[in-house]
């Protein structure tokens, strides 16, 4: 069967779908790297809702997808921006997601870390209110038994007058944390409201403040997640971390080289792209566990084109491509997103995402993916 896929210029191009998927099966836990997939949420397609209403989540499908990731040895980074935190999923929904996913992790022995933010402050807030909001979320995550990821806060970015406010807020939280946390630096390409985080638009100055927070509390920082899409900056930052503090790459453009590392170290991973790449990424890391860096790169390097496509500007809409691929792969029965975000990318974007993912063998049932792609094309008026 030849599919005719739309190109950005409005023309149609012929594509021959793949007939066989990659043979990727669950395997042993990783030994050389700690790897988290930031996981998406599955919307309830039958809910009578709208983009301004609270998210309607299909909990069964959402938790089933987390079991899929755990079965391949990946950890789950829960209630992060991949789960549409602040883009369709409010704090009430995130809190329920954390509780349910943490309970599921305990039941199956899966590793989980959950995002702690301030998104209950929908209209901004004072520094005292921001600290209290962080505290509320930190308490819930710790009570659930999950590791905490201190996420960047839109409210703090708006309220802080300089680096000292970040040092004060984060210092306060780290002193309270019961167990070491992951600090998350999310760049403005993922969320424009986070521009100037750590008190400066100059990234070198911001990095110094970030490192100052860590240096003051190294026993309370398990690691950092860096999502700046700048490989060299991540390497430079990684080399300046205190002994024992890990770097979890959040660079969805350059992850193979950063995870592989160099003679001075490597990055672990906490990546949104490992949602659609889960089984393949897991296989690559198990190859790396044997010391075969070249084999790891051979498996993972070809996936970068797909990742760069999904995360293209505006980067924050990458979630749409992630959910689209989950639908094609059969992890959910529909292509609906909380907040109506399925409309955030174009048909040519979806077509290219399908072509790249199919070429990699990511779909467990290529015929199902092909049929679903044909359905989407017909919906847009492209008949085969």
Secondary structure, DSSP 8 states (H G I E B T S, - for coil): -EEEEE-TTS-EEEEE--SS----------SS--EEEE----B-TT----TTS---B-HHHHHHHHHHHHHTT-EEEESSGGGTBTTTB-HHHHHHHHHHHHHHHHHHT--EEEEE--TT-TT---HHHHHHHHHHHHHHHHHHT-EEEE---HHHHHH--SHHHHHHHHHHHHHH-SS-EEEEEE-TTT-GGGTTGGG-SSHHHHHHHHHHHHHHTGGGEEEEEEESS-HHHHHHHHHTS-TT-EEEE--TTTHHHHHH-BTTB--EEEESTTTTTHHHHHHHHHHHHTT-HHHHHHHHGGGHHHHHHHT-SSGGGHHHHHHHHHHHTTSSSS---GGGGGGSS-HHHHHHHHHHHHHHT--SSHHHHHHHHHHHHHHTT---
